[in-house]
Every structure is written in C-alpha cells, then in structure tokens.
Amino acid sequence: MMKFKGYRYLIILLLTILACESGEEEETFTPDDDTNVNTNVKIEDILGTWFIYSGEFMDTSVQIAPRFPVCGYEYLVFSENSRYEEVLYNNDDCVPVKKTGNWKIENGIISISFSSGEVEELSIIDFKSSELVIRFLFDFDDDGNKDVFKANLKRYDPITNNHIATSFERDSDETSLLKFNWKQETDVNSFTGYEVYRSIDGSCTKENAVLLTEIGDINNTTFIDYDPPATTNTLCYFLRVYSDDVLVGESRLLTENPKDLIIPNTPNLNSVSVDGETILLEWSEYDIPYFSHYEIVYASTDGTNLLFHEEDSVKTINAIEETSFLDTDPPYIENPFYAVYAYNIFGTNVVSNYEQVTFRQKDLFGPIYLSHLEVDDDEPAVYLHGSSQIPSWASYDAYAILRLNYDQGVLESTTSEEVYVAGEFPFRKPFNFSEGKELVVNGRNNLHFLNPTSLSEIFSFGSFYLFEEFNVSSIVDFTYTKNGFLVVIDTDSIFIFQRNGEELMLLDKQIHFETHHGDNLYRIIHVNDDEIIVGHKNDQESILYAVDDNGILQNRRVITLPLSSDYIAKYKNTSFYSDSGNLLINYGQRKLYSTISFQVEAQLPEDLFALGLSNDAKFIFASTIDPDWFGSDVQTEFLKREVLLYDTETSEIQTIKTKGYPIRIFENNVGEIFSISIPENQIITGFDVFVEKINFL
C-alpha cells in the first residue's frame, strides 16, 4: 500500500474508516468517470486558502471537524507563482507542520508535485466562488482498482481562524481591570509580535480602532488597559498576531461594558467633626483602577432605611490624594450623616461608611406643628402659627404666633401667651389701618389687634361684644379693603365694619351662601380694587361682592372661580393673588384665574403644584411635590429640593435648586424670591421650618 502523507491522507483515512464500517462494495474509478470533470475552472478561480469541511465515500457523507479544535482547521494554500502549501497539526500544541510543492491546473485537473517526486492529481467535480468539490483516487485495499473519494472544500481565512487570535479573551477572574489573555504563539522561529487594538461604541469597528500596544516578547500573552477613555458606552478590543512581519492572525472584536467592572472594597470615612458653623470630613486615600473623582454627600439617614433616606451632593473632588473637605455650608438637616463616594471613569461608584455629626443650623425653627402662615408685604418678616415649644414661656407644645426675620434668619418675637383657634384662620397678614399697621388675630372669636413687630397686644374686641352688638357668632375669616373697611365673615354672613380707634361701626351685612354648608370652612380674599370673594373649601363656585366707598355691599353674584382646597392643613387652604395682574391661583392647584373675567388664563402641567405667584403673575412658583406627601410614608426619592418657575406667558419652566423642601414661595416688595421650606420629610406632625432665598436667574 502506497504511503500518503499530508492533508489528503488525513481525509482518505477518515473516509476509509467509514467504508469499513459500511461494509459495502467500494466504488472504483474507470476512465469514463473523468467525463464529469469541470474543465472551465481557471487558475485564478482556485487561488487562495481552502479547508475540507465534509467528504463522501461509497455514498456515505461525513462532516469533518478540526482534529485538534484548539488549533482550528488544517488547510491548503494555492498561491500565485504555482506555489502549493499544506498546513497540518500533529497535536494540540498547534505547532504547524507545513508541506510545500508546486501546482497547476489543466482540463479540470489540479496537479500537485512535491520535491520528493510524488505527484497528486485532484479532479474538480464542481466549483463555485466559495466552494470546491474535488475527487481523490486511491487504491486503499491494493486490489488494483482506484477507489473514489470526494472532498468538499470552502474558502478559509487563516488570519481570523488563527489559533492564537481565537484564544484572545477577557480575563474573567480579574473583575476590576480590563485585562486580556491569549495563547502563546507556537511558531517560535517566525514570530514577530502581538498587537492589541481598541475602539469605542458608536464606532466599534476594527477600521476605527487605535493601537494600544505592540508586544515583541512571545511569552507575554497578557495586556491590561490601564488608560481607557472615560465612557458609559462599551469598549471593543481585538488582537493581531504577526510572523515574519506578516499578519497571520486577527481575533474577533471583544465587546466589553466597563460599567460591569467591580470596584474593590469601599472608601473609609475616618472622621466627621464640627468646627463652629462648618463640618470637617477626613477619609483615607482610596486607590482604585480607573479613578475619576470623590463625591461628598450628606444624608438624612445611614442608608439602612431607604424609605426616608435622602442624600445630596456637596462637593466633587478630582484629586485622588485629596482626603479632606470642609463643608462651609452644611445642610438644613439636624444631625446629618456624611459619606464619600469613589467613582471610576465609567460612572461606577462605591460608597464609604455613613458617619453622623451633631449639628443644627441656627436659622432652623421648630419643630412646629404648622397650622397657618402669612408673609408681610412691607418687611422681611414671616408669621407662623402652630403648636411648638419655641416661645420662651412654653414648657409644653403651645399654640403661638411667631415672627421670623428672614433677612437676619432670627426669631424676632412671639405672642406672650397661647393663641387658641377653633378651626378658623387665626390671623391674616398685617393691615395698614388709619391708626397704623397692625396684626389682627382671631382668638376664639376675639379680635386681637397686635403690634406686628413685637406681637404685643394693643387692644381687642371680645367675642361677647361682637355677638351682642353685631350678632357675629363665629368668626371664620376677615380682611381689610383698600378703601378702609374691615370685612368679617362667619358661617352665615358677611359683615362690613368701619373701625374708629377701639370702636367698630357695622355698615352692612348680607348672607353669603344661600346653601349653608354646615361647617366653618369658608374663607375670603380681597381682589381687584375693592371686591371681595367669599368661597368654601368644598364648593366650585364662589360669591363676589363689591364694597363701595360707603361700606355698602354691591353687585353680589355667583362666579365660577372656586376657593376650594383638597388639603386639611389650614395653611394650605389659601390662594395667591396678583394685584397688578388681577390673577389668582389656589394653593396646590393648577389653574390661574382672572379675577375680572373669571376665566382660566394659564394652567400648570398635571405633575406640578402651585406654591406661590410672582407679584406681576408672570411666574407661578411650583413644585413637583404633592403637599400631602409631607408627613406621609411617600418615599423620599420622589421629593425634590427644587423650585419650578412656570412662565405663564410662554409655558417655559425653569428649575432652581433649593436647600429644603418648599411649602410656600413668595416674592417680596423688592422683587426677591424666597421659599418657606422644611429640611426633611418624616412621619411626624411637626417640622423644622426655615426661609431661604431663591436665586432667580
């Protein structure tokens, strides 16, 4: 039996085994069989690299896999200048064994001659641009007849199928680095080098890749990308292998998401200490791969209670060696927590331990169970009414009126004793009477006239006097008109009074709502020049009156401008009115009404809540926070420290960051915007309160 060597022998050996298993009579070759040879195939058709993927013998077909899968397919190369080469592997070390010769093609027959004098002829049975069917003739049983074998070949790319290139992979054990490994080149004598390339998602192609490294050491089969670009997209890598300065292998693109990298360990926040009105943080230097920056945050909890956990960024530090920070503007949270985040350039982060510090801002007032608030039109003062122990005389939670100076951030005064109410509005903003500016307080149907600065009482009208003289049985609300009249309502009627010093003169009285609501949830607001709107919390219609210069109620009519409210807290049952614009919007609602036509002039988006109105009504001051969320179990992640300025002319919205959660926003007499805010959300009825300036852009 003639001894065949090379690629052809491997295929014949495999097909011979099939023949032995089939037990059928061998197919022999006769001269007539050569009539089906494809004689139209030219040299340029065959040029290139081919591998055998299947074969046929005695009508039995077999798919041919690589003998050594780690090495890939063995292959044949038909080159120009008549050069022929077979590349084989003897074992899985993938050291190539090459056999070379010369080839030519005539009349559909490929003739291959070797230096040993051996000649092999391969008949071309079929040809397509990417597939080739050839016939081997071999008398494998020494019976004098040539047996027929068919082999199916496909074109082969030895570069992409190079066993070194195909071994290129990300090191799965190295979770914090972009580390890549590959097999060592086995062709030691011809080795030139390895090259690693990278491209970025969006242009994640080999054509747009950049060369990262050239490695000339055959034993160095590892690469770590220590300097990748800062991106949140994927990165793509591939390997090239060179022998004799010729590219012999190129891997596929490996797509890596750097956000999947794990940052080892966590930073250590060593200490948080108070230094006067500032807070000092110190932490250990944290060396992580691909470091980007530290972020200092404050928080309301240590992070174990996510329902009420809130944190906000204080400072970003880009220098890894910088390990301290002095917070000169601490948060408006009592006894805040601090933490340090370490970020890598891909946006991944880890957080340190949370450390709490004992600290409270001086201009935090409370806690107070807030029932009502008013803003002074002329002075930098806010008046609060609620239950607290803020007054110096209060040894328990007591209802009192507090005057806060928001320019100085101080409590200027409190009432000297408890101010009780029974569901009515306890007071309105100070009125400019002819006798001077005074704060009128409704204390259990007694009208107390206070100095608005000191909150000391000047005089009062007792409930007995008001009932006996004027049949005012239960004062619900009151206001003061531009033409100098005190307007009071109870649950049935509206009263117009002329005040002369410490005396009252009743000028007019009318029943307001014909249908009695059976409660005291009425309120009034002074609009336009000398008109009064009387509304009810649960009514979609209101009553409009004009008060003439003689104090007589005129032109009563029902209007479709509601003073309704969905809120229980009295301080939320209010309206914001622009005197210059003759426009009004109710607290927490979305429709801006004209007080002339009573039509809707502007409307907030559904996810916004009105917390105030600019003096000219150009802006509605709004929030995304439903006012009823405070004191509830709504997750803090839905609460935002921000004010939204809604332009009523263009519908554009400007967002301004705040230190606290706004509950009321106002513009003062010099055009400055302020927010009455609370520092944090808790399931409690009392909050700390402070006033912060909004930096309007």
TORSEMAR-477756 format. One record per residue: x, y, z of N, C-alpha, C in turn; residue in three letters. Coordinates in steps of 0.1 Angstrom, whole numbers, plus 5000, padded with zeros to 4 digits. Example, Ala and Ser with C-alpha at 12.3 -4.5 7.8 and 13.67 -1.06 7.14 Angstrom:
<pts>
513249435078512349555078513249675078ala/512849785071513749895071512950005079ser/
</pts>
This chain:
<pts>
500949885000500050005000500950125000met/500650214991501450334990501150425002met/502250485007502150565019501850715015lys/500650765019500350905016500750985028phe/501251105025501451195036500651325034lys/500451405044499851535043498351535045gly/497851645041496451675043495551575037tyr/495851535024495051445017494951305024arg/496051265030496051135037495051145049tyr/494951255056494051255067492651235063leu/492251305052490851285048490551145043ile/491551085035491350955030491250855041ile/492050875052492050785063490650785070leu/490050905071488750915078487750855069leu/487750875056486750815047486850665046leu/488150615047488350475047487750405059thr/487750465070487150415082485650405080ile/485050505073483650495070483350385061leu/484250365051484050255042484050115049ala/484950105058485049975066483749955074cys/483250065080482050055088480850015080glu/480850065067479650045059479549905054ser/480649845051480649705046480249695032gly/480049805025479549805011480749785002glu/480449744989481449734979482049864975glu/483349874974483950004971483550054957glu/483450184956483250254943484650264937glu/484750204925486050214918485950314906thr/487150354902487250454892487550394878phe/486850434868487150394854487350524846thr/488050504835488350624827487150704823pro/486050644821484850714818484350814828asp/484750784841484350874852484951014851asp/485951034843486551164842485751264833asp/484751214827483951294818483151404826thr/482951384839482251484847483151594853asn/484351594849485351694855484951834849val/485051934858484752074853486052134847asn/485952144834487152194827487252344826thr/486252404830486152554829486852634840asn/487352564850487952624862489352674858val/489652794862490952854858491752874871lys/493052904868493952924880493453024889ile/492953144884492553254893491353214902glu/490553114897489453064905489952984917asp/491052914916491452834927492352904937ile/492953014932493953084941493253114955leu/494053094965493553124979493753004988gly/493153014999493252915010491952845012thr/492052705013490852625014490952525025trp/489852485031489852375040488652275037phe/488852155041487852045038486952035050ile/485652065047484652065058483751935057tyr/483751865046483051735045483551655034ser/483151525034483651435024482651325021gly/482851245010481951145006482751025001glu/482350905005482950775001481850675001phe/481650604989480650494989479250544993met/478950664988477650724991477450755006asp/478550755014478450795028479150935030thr/478451025036478951155038479351175053ser/480251265055480751295069481151435069val/480751505080481151635083482551625090gln/483451705086484851695091485051815100ile/485351785113485751885123487251895124ala/487752005130489252005132489651885141pro/490751825137491351715145491651765159arg/492251885160492551955172491852085173phe/490652085179489852205179490452335183pro/491452325193492052445197492952505187val/493352425177494152475166493352525154cys/492152485153491352525141491652425130gly/491052455118491152365107492552365101tyr/492952245096494152245087493752285073glu/494652335065494252395053495252385042tyr/494752415030495552405018495652555012leu/496852585006497052715001497552704986val/496752754977497152764963497552904960phe/498852924959499353064957499753094943ser/499953224940500453254927501853204926glu/502453214914503753154911503753004913asn/502552944912502452794912502852734926ser/502852814937503252754950502152694957arg/502352574962501352504970501852474984tyr/500852484994501352465008500152395015glu/500552295023499552235033500052265047glu/499052305055499352335069498652245078val/499352155086498852055094499252065108leu/498552005117498952005131499051855136tyr/500051825143500251685148499651665162asn/499451775170498851765183498351905187asn/497751915199497052035203498052145208asp/499352125205500252245208500252335196asp/499552295185499252385174500552435167cys/501652355168502852395160502552345146val/502552435136502152395123503252315116pro/502852215109503752125101503352165086val/504252215079503952255065504652165055lys/503852145045504452065033504152155021lys/505252175013505152265002505352194989thr/504952254978505152194965504752294954gly/504552244942504052334931502752274926asn/501952364920500652314914500352384901trp/499552314894499052374881497652314878lys/496952364869495652314866495452304850ile/495052194846494852164832493552084830glu/492652124822491452054819490752004831asn/490652084841489852054853490651964863gly/491951944861492751854869493751944876ile/493851944890494852014897495951914899ile/497151944895498351854897499251924907ser/499651844917500551894928501751804928ile/502951874926504151794926505051844938ser/505651744945506451764957507951744953phe/508751794961510251774959510651634959ser/509851544966510151404967509951334954ser/509351404944508951344931507551294931gly/506851294942505451254943504551354936glu/503551304929502651384922501251344926val/500351434929498951404932498151484922glu/497051414918496051474909494751484916glu/494151604915492751624921491851674910leu/490851594908489851634897488851724903ser/488551834896487551924900486151884895ile/485351844904483951794901483051914900ile/483152014909482252124909482952244915asp/482552364911483152484916482252594917phe/482252664928481652794930482652894936lys/482353014936483353114941483853084955ser/483053024963483452994977483452854980ser/483152764971483152624974483752544962glu/484352434966485152354956484952204960leu/484552124949484451974951485451914943val/486351834950487451764942487351614945ile/487951534936487951394937489351344939arg/489551254950490751184952490651044946phe/491750994940491750854936492850784943leu/492450664950493450594958493050454960phe/493950364956493650214958494050184973asp/493050204982493450184996493450035000phe/492849944991492849794995493749714986asp/494549784978495549714970494949604961asp/493749634955493049544946493349574932asp/494149674929494449724916493549824910gly/492449854917491549944912491550074921asn/491450184915491450314922490050344928lys/490050374941488850404947488550554947asp/487350594947486950734945486550794959val/487150904962486850984974486451124969phe/485451184974485151324971485351414984lys/485851524982486051624993485451754990ala/484651814999484051944998484852045005asn/485252144998486152255004485452385004leu/485852465014485352605014486652695016lys/486452815012487552915014487752935028arg/488952955032489352965046490253095048tyr/489953155059490753275063491653235075asp/492853205072493753165083494053275093pro/493753405089494053515098493053515109ile/491753515105490653515116490553385123thr/491053275117491053145124492353105130asn/493253195131494453175137494253135152asn/494853025156494552975169495053065181his/495953145178496353245188495353355189ile/494953405177493953515177492653465183ala/492153345180490953295185490953275200thr/492153265206492253245221492153375228ser/492153495221492053625228490753635235phe/490853665248489653675257489953765269glu/488853815274488953895286489153805298arg/490053845307490353765319489153775329asp/488353665330487153675338487453675353ser/488653635357488953635371489453775376asp/489753865366490153995370488954085368glu/488154105379486854175378486954325379thr/488154385382488354525384489154595373ser/489754515364490554565354490154515340leu/490454585330490254545316491554465312leu/491554345316492754255314492354145303lys/493354125294493054035283494253935282phe/493953805279494853705278494753635264asn/495853565260495753485248496853375249trp/496753275240497753175240499053225234lys/500153165238501453195233501653145219gln/502253225210502453175196503453055197glu/503052955188503852835188504952835177thr/504752925168505752925157506853025161asp/507752965170508753055176509753115166val/510153045156511153095147510753215139asn/509453215135509053325127508253435134ser/508053425147507253515155507853655154phe/506953755151507353895151506753975163thr/505453965165504854035176503354025177gly/502854075189501454085191501054235191tyr/499854265187499354405188497954395193glu/497554485202496254495208495654635204val/494354635200493754755195492454775203tyr/491954895203490754935210489955035202arg/488555015202487655115196486555135206ser/485755235204484655275213483355255206ile/482355225215480955205210480455335202asp/479755305191479455415183480355415170gly/481555375173482555345162483255225165ser/482555125170483155005175483454905163cys/484454945155484854865144486354855144thr/486854765136488354755135488954865128lys/488154925118488655035110488955155118glu/488155175129488355295137489155275150asn/489755155151490455125163491855195164ala/492255205176493655265178494555155184val/495755165180496755065185497155105200leu/496955005209497255035223498654985226leu/499154875221500454825225500954735214thr/502354725213503054635205503954545214glu/503754415213504554325223505454245214ile/506754255217507654175209508154055217gly/507754035229508153915237507053805235asp/507453695229506553595226505853535238ile/506553545250506053485262505053585269asn/504953705265504053805271502653795264asn/501753725271500453705265499353765273thr/499653875279498653945288498754095285thr/497554165284497554305283496454365292phe/496854465300495854535308495754685303ile/494554725300494254855295494154945308asp/495255015311495255105323494755245320tyr/494555275307494255415304493055415293asp/491955355296490855365287490155495287pro/489355535277488655655277487555655287pro/487255775293486055785302484755775294ala/484055675296482855655287481855565295thr/480555585292479555495297479055395287thr/479755405275479455305264480355185265asn/480255095256481054975255482355005248thr/483354925252484654935246484954805238leu/485654815227485954695218487454675217cys/487854545218489254515217489454405207tyr/490654395201491054285193492554265192phe/492954145189494454115189494854085174leu/496054125171496754085159498054015162arg/498353915154499553835155500353835142val/501653865144502553875132503653775133tyr/503953715121505053625119505753665107ser/507153675108507953725097507353855091asp/506953945101506454075097505154075089asp/504553955088503253935081502153905091val/500953975088499853945097499353805094leu/499353715105498953585104497653545112val/497253645121496153615129495453745134gly/494153745134493453865139492153815146glu/491953855158490853805166489553875162ser/488453825167487153895166487154015176arg/486254105174486154215183485454165196leu/486154195207485554165220484854295225leu/483654285228482854395233482754395248thr/483254495255483254495270482454615275glu/481654595285480954705291481754745304asn/482454855304483254885315482454915328pro/481154935327480354965339480154835347lys/480554715340480454595347481654565356asp/482654645355483854635364483454655378leu/483954575387483754585401484854665408ile/484454765415485354845423485654765436ile/486954735439487254655451487154745463pro/486554685474486554745487485754875486asn/485754955497485055075498485955185505thr/485655315502486455415510486155405524pro/487055465532486955475547486855615551asn/485655655556485555795561485955785576leu/487055845579487755835592487055915602asn/486656045599486056125609485256235603ser/484256285610483456395607483256485619val/483756605619483756685631483256825628ser/482656895639482057025637483157125641val/483357225633484257335636483457465635asp/482857515646482057635645480757605637gly/480657685626479557665617479857585605glu/481057515605481457435594481657285599thr/481757195589481957055593483157005584ile/484056935591485256885585485156735583leu/485456685571485456545568486956505565leu/487356385569488656335566488456185563glu/489156135552489055995548490355945543trp/490555815542491755755537491855765522ser/493055785517493155785502492755645497glu/492055645486491455525481491855505466tyr/492755415465493355395451492655285444asp/491855315434491155225426491555235412ile/491355125404491655135390490655235383pro/491155315374490355405366489655505375tyr/490355555385489755655394489355785386phe/488155835390487755955384487656075394ser/486856045405486756155415486056105427his/486156185438485356165450484156255449tyr/483056205455481956295457481556295472glu/481456405478481056425491479556445492ile/478856365500477356375501476956395516val/475856455518475256455531473956365529tyr/473456315540472356225540471456245553ala/470256205552469356215563469356095572ser/469955985567470055855575471355795571thr/471555675577472755595574472555505563asp/471455515556471155435544470455305546gly/470255275559469555145562468055155560thr/467555275561466055295559465855365546asn/465755295535465655355522464355435520leu/463355405528462055475527462255625529leu/463055665539463255805542464655855540phe/465455765533466855805531466955905519his/467556015522467856125512469256165513glu/469856185502471256235502471456325490glu/472356425491472556515481474056545480asp/474456585468475956605466476356745472ser/477556745478478056865484479256915475val/480156825472481356865465481956745457lys/482556775446483256685438484756715439thr/485556615442487056625443487756535433ile/488556595424489156515413490456455417asn/491156505427492456465431492356345440ala/492956235437492856115445493556125458ile/494656215458495356225471494756325480glu/493656395476493056495484492056415493glu/492256425506491456335515490756405527thr/490456535525489756615535488856715528ser/487756755535486856855529486256935540phe/486157065539485557145549484257205543leu/483157155549481857205544481457335551asp/481557445543481257575549479757605548thr/479057525541477557555540476857425543asp/476857375556476257245559474757245556pro/474257125555472857105551471857155562pro/470657175558469557215567468857085572tyr/469656995577469156875583469756865597ile/469056845607469556835621470356705622glu/471556715627472456595629472656515616asn/473156575605473256505593474256395593pro/474156305583475156205580475956255568phe/477256205568478056235556478656105551tyr/478956095538479655985532480456035520ala/481455945516482255975505482155865494val/481755905482481655815471483055815463tyr/483455705459484555695449484055655436ala/484355725425483855695412484955655403tyr/484755565394485655545383485255615371asn/486055615360485755695349484555645341ile/484055535344482855475337481555505345phe/481655575356480455615363480055525374gly/480855415376480555315386481055375399thr/480455345411480855405423480655315435asn/481355335445481155265458481155375469val/480455355480480355455490480955405503val/481455505510482155475523481055445534ser/481555435546480655425557479955565559asn/478755565564478055695568478355725582tyr/478755855584479055905597478156025601glu/477556015613476656125617477456225625gln/477056355624477656465632476556535639val/476756585651475856665659475856805654thr/474856855647474856985641473457035638phe/473257165640471957215637472157365632arg/471557395620471657535616470957635625gln/471457755627470957845636469557895632lys/469357905619468057965614467057855611asp/467157735617466157635617465257665629leu/463957675627462957705638461957585639phe/461857535651460957425652461557325662gly/460957205663459857165654458557235658pro/457757255648456457315649455357245641ile/454257225648453057175641452357295634tyr/452657315622452257445615450857435611leu/450057545615448657555611448457665602ser/449257775602448957885594450257975592his/450358045581451558135579451058245570leu/451758355572451558475564452858545562glu/452958625551454158695547453858845547val/454658925554454559065555454859125541asp/453959215537454159285524455259385523asp/455559445535456459555535457759535542asp/457859425550459059405558459559265556glu/460859235559461359095557460959005568pro/459658985569459058905580458058805576ala/458158685582457158575580456558545594val/455258535594454458505606453958355606tyr/454358285616453858145617452958125629leu/451958035627451157995638451157845639his/451357795651451357645652451757605666gly/451757475669452057425682453557385683ser/454157445693455657425695456057465709ser/457257445712457857495724458857605721gln/458757665710459657775706459557895715ile/458357945718458358065727459058035741pro/459758125746460558105758459658075770ser/458358115769457458085780456757945779trp/456957875768456257755766457057635772ala/456457575782457057455788456557325782ser/455557335773455057225765454557285752tyr/454157195743453757245730452557335731asp/452757455727451657565728451457635715ala/450257675712449957745700450257895702tyr/451157945693451558085694451858135680ala/451958265679452358335667453858365668ile/454558335657456058365657456358465645leu/457158555648457658645637459058615634arg/459358575622460758545617461258655608leu/462458705611463058795602463958715592asn/463558705580464258615570465558685565tyr/465658815566466958875562468058835572asp/467658835585468658805595468658665600gln/467658585596467558445600467358435615gly/466558525621466358515635464858515638val/464558465650463158475656463058605663leu/462258705658462258835664461258845676glu/460158775675459258785686458258675685ser/457558655696456358565697455258625705thr/454058575704453058625713453358585727thr/452858655736453258635750452458535757ser/451458485750450658375756450058295744glu/449358185748448858095738447758155730glu/447758135717446758185708445958065703val/444758055709443857935705443057975693tyr/442757875685441757885674440957755675val/439757765668438857655668438557625653ala/439557605645439257575631439257685621gly/439257815627439157935619440657975615glu/440758075606442058125603442458215615phe/443658185621444058265633444358405630pro/444958435619445258575616445458595601phe/445558715596445958745583447158845583arg/447758865571448958955571448559085577lys/449559165582449259295588448559385579pro/447559455585446759555577447259695581phe/447259785571447659925573446360005576asn/445960005588444860085593445260235593phe/444260315594444460455595445260485608ser/445060395618445760415631447160355631glu/447560285620448860235619448760085615gly/449960025613450059885608449859795620lys/448859695619448559605630448259465625glu/448559375633448259235630447059195638leu/445959155630444759115636444658965638val/444358925651444358785654442958745659val/442458635653441158585657441458475668asn/441358505680441558405691440258375697gly/439658265693438358215698437258325697arg/437158385685436158485682436458615689asn/437658635695438058765700439058825690asn/438758945685439659015676440759085684leu/441959035683443059105690443959185680his/444259305683445059395674446459405680phe/447459345673448759335678449759425671leu/450859465678451959535671452659425663asn/452759445650453259335641454759305643pro/455459395650456859375652457059295665thr/456559355676456759295689455759185692ser/454559185685453459095687452859115701leu/453059235706452359265719450959325715ser/449959295724448559335721448459485724glu/447659555714447359695716445959705722ile/445059635716443659625722442959515715phe/441659485719440959375714439459405714ser/438659335705437259335706436859185711phe/436159185722435859055728434758985720gly/434658855721433558775714432258815719ser/432058845732430758885738430259015731phe/431259105731430959235725430459225710tyr/431259145703430959125688429559055686leu/429258965695427958895694426858985698phe/426959055709425959135714425659255705glu/426659315700426559435692426159405678glu/426759305672426659285658426159145654phe/425859065664425458925661426458845653asn/427758875655428858795649429058675659val/428658555654428658445664429958365663ser/430558345651431658265650432558315638ser/433558395641434458455631435258345624ile/435058345611435758245602437058305596val/436858425590437958485582437658635582asp/438658715578438558855577439658915568phe/439459035563440359105555440159255556thr/440959335549440859485550440959535536tyr/440059625532439959665519440859795517thr/441059825504441859945501441160075505lys/439860065504439160195508438760195523asn/439460115531439460125545438460065553gly/437959945549436959875557437459735561phe/437059705574437359565579436159475575leu/436459365568435459275563435659145571val/434559095577434558975585433458885580val/433658755580432658655577432558555588ile/431358505591431158395599430558285590asp/429958185596429458075588428158105580thr/427558225582426358265575426458395567asp/427158495573427058625567428458695565ser/428358795558429558885556429259025562ile/430159075570429959205577431059305572phe/430559425571431459535567431459635579ile/432759655585432959745596433759865593phe/433459975599434360095599434960095613gln/436260095613436960105626437360245629arg/437060285641437460415646438160395659asn/439460385658440260355670439960225676gly/439360225688439060105695437560085695glu/436860135684435460115683435160065669glu/434059985667433659935655432259985651leu/432060015638430760055634430359965622met/429259895624428759805613428059885602leu/428559865590428059945579427059865570leu/427359735569426459645561426659505565asp/425659425561425659285564424759205554lys/425259095549424459015540424758865542gln/423858785539424058635539424858605527ile/425958525528426758505517426258385509his/426558255513426058145506424558115510phe/423758105500422358075503422157925508glu/423057845504423057705509424157695520thr/423657665532424657665543425357525543his/426757535544427557415542427657335556his/427257405567427257325579428657315586gly/429557395582430857395588431557535587asp/432757545591433357675591434557685581asn/434357615570435457605560435357715549leu/434857825553434757945544435958025545tyr/436258105535437358205535437058315525arg/437758425527437558545518438958585513ile/438858665502440158725497439758855490ile/440558955492440359085487440959095473his/440259125462440759125449440359265442val/441059285430440759395422440959525431asn/440059625429440259745438439559725451asp/438259705451437559695464436559585463asp/436959465458436059355457436459245466glu/435459165471435659055480435158925474ile/435958825474435458685470435258605483ile/434058545485433758455496433658315490val/434458225495434458095489434457985500gly/434257865496434157755506435157645501his/435757575510436757475507436257365498lys/434957335499434357225491433457275480asn/433457395476432557445466433257495454asp/432757465442433457505430432957645425gln/432057705432431557835429431757925441glu/431958055439432158155450431258275448ser/431258365458430358485458431258605457ile/430958695447431758815446430958935450leu/431559025458430959145462431859265459tyr/431259375457431959505456431659585469ala/432659645475432459735486432659875482val/431559955482431760095478432360175488asp/432560305486433260395495432460425507asp/431160385508430360405520430260275528asn/431060165523431060045531429759955528gly/429159975517427959905513428359795503ile/427759675506428059565497427159585484leu/427859575472427159595460427459475450gln/426559455441426759375429427059225433asn/426359175442426559035446426258945434arg/427258855431426958755421427858625423arg/427358525417428058395418429058385407val/430258345410431258335400431858185399ile/432358155388432958015386434458025389thr/434858085400436258095404436258035418leu/436657905419436557845433437657885442pro/437357885455438457895465438557765472leu/438357655465438257525470439757475473ser/439757365481441057315485440957165489ser/441957085485441956945488442656915501asp/443157025508444057005519443457025532tyr/443856955542443356965556444057075563ile/445357085562446057185569445657325565ala/445357415574444857545571445757635563lys/447057615566448057695558448057665543tyr/447557545540447457505526446157545520lys/445157595528443857635523443957785521asn/444657825510444857965507444957985492thr/445058115489445158155474446258255473ser/446858265461447858355458447358455448phe/447458585451446758685442447758785438tyr/447758825425448558935419447659055417ser/447959155425447059275425447259355411asp/448559355406448759425394448259345382ser/448259215383447759135372446359085373gly/445659115384444259065387444158915383asn/445058845389445058695386445258625400leu/444658505400444658425413444758275410leu/445558215419445658065418445658015432ile/444957895434444857835447446057755450asn/446357745463447457665468447357525463tyr/448457475457448557335453447757295441gly/447057395435446357365423447057425410gln/446357415399447057435386446457545377arg/445257595381444557695372444757835377lys/445257915368445458065371444258135365leu/443458195374442158265370442358415370tyr/441558475360441458615360440358655370ser/440558755379439558795388438658905382thr/438958935369438059025361437058935353ile/437558845345436658765336436358625342ser/437158585352436958455359437258345350phe/437958365339438358265330439758215334gln/440158095329441458035332442458095322val/443458165327444458235319445658155316glu/445958055325447157975324446957845332ala/447657735329447457615336448757545337gln/449057505349450257425351450157285346leu/451257215342451257075339450656995350pro/450256875347449556795357450456745369glu/451756745367452656695377453156815386asp/452656935384453157045392452057095402leu/452557155413451657205423452057355426phe/451057445426451357585428451657615443ala/452757675446453157715459453357865461leu/453057945450453158085451452958155437gly/452958285437452758365425453558485426leu/454258515415455058645415454158765415ser/454658875419453858995421453059035408asn/453759015397453059055384452458935377asp/452458825384451758695379452458645366ala/453658695364454458635352454858495355lys/455158465368455558335371454658265382phe/454358145380453758065391454957985397ile/455058005410456157925417455557785421phe/456257685416455657555417456657445422ala/456157335424456957215429456357095423ser/457156985422456656855418456156775430thr/456356835442455956765454454456795458ile/453756685459452356705464452456745478asp/451856855482452056895496451556795507pro/450656705503450256605512451256495515asp/452356495507453356395509454156415522trp/454256535526454956565538454256505550phe/455056435558454456375570453756245566gly/454056195554453456065550454555965548ser/454155845543455255745540455655745526asp/455455855519455955855505457455855505val/457955775496459455755496460155895493gln/461155915500461856045499462456065485thr/462655955478463255965464462356045455glu/461056055458460156135450460156285453phe/460756315464460756455469462056525463leu/461856645458462956715452463156855459lys/464456885462464757015467464957115455arg/463857165451463857255440462557335439glu/462757455432461557535429461457545414val/460257535409460057545394459357675392leu/459957755383459357885379458657865365leu/457257865366456457845354456157975348tyr/456558005336456358125329454858125323asp/453958205328452558205324452358255310thr/453358315304453258375291453758275280glu/454858205284455558115274455457965277thr/454957935289454857795295456257735297ser/457257815296458657755299458757745314glu/459657645317459857615332461357625335ile/461657695345463057705350463157635363gln/464157555365464357475378465457535385thr/465157565398466257625407466357535419ile/467557495422467857405433467657485447lys/467157415457466857475470467557385481thr/467657445492468357375504467257285511lys/466057325510464957245517463857215507gly/462857155513461557125505460657245506tyr/460357315495459457425496458057395500pro/457457475509456057465512455257595509ile/455957705507455357825503456457915497arg/456257975485457158055478456558195476ile/457358295478456758435477457858525471phe/457358635465458258745461457958865470glu/459058925476458859035485458759165477asn/458659275485458359405479459559465471asn/460759405472461859445464462259345453val/461359255450461559165439462359035442gly/462659015455463458895458462458785461glu/462958665457462058545458462658455470ile/461658415478462058335490461158205491phe/461658105497460957985500460857965514ser/459657935519459557885533459657735531ile/460657675537461057535535461157455547ser/461057325546461257235556462557145552ile/463357105562464657045559464556905555pro/463556825560463456685557462056635559glu/461856515553460456455555460556345565asn/459556345574459456245584457956215587gln/457656095592456356065596456056125609ile/455956255610455656325622454756445618ile/454156505628453356625625454056755627thr/455256755633455956875634457256885626gly/457556995620458657015612459557125617phe/460857125614461557245614461257335602asp/461357465603461057555592462157655591val/462457695579463457805576463057875563phe/463557995562463358075550464658085542val/464558045529465758055521465558145509glu/466558205504466458295492466658205480lys/465758235470465858165457466658255447ile/467758205442468558285433467958275419asn/467058365416466358365403467358415392phe/467458335382468358365371467658445360leu/
</pts>
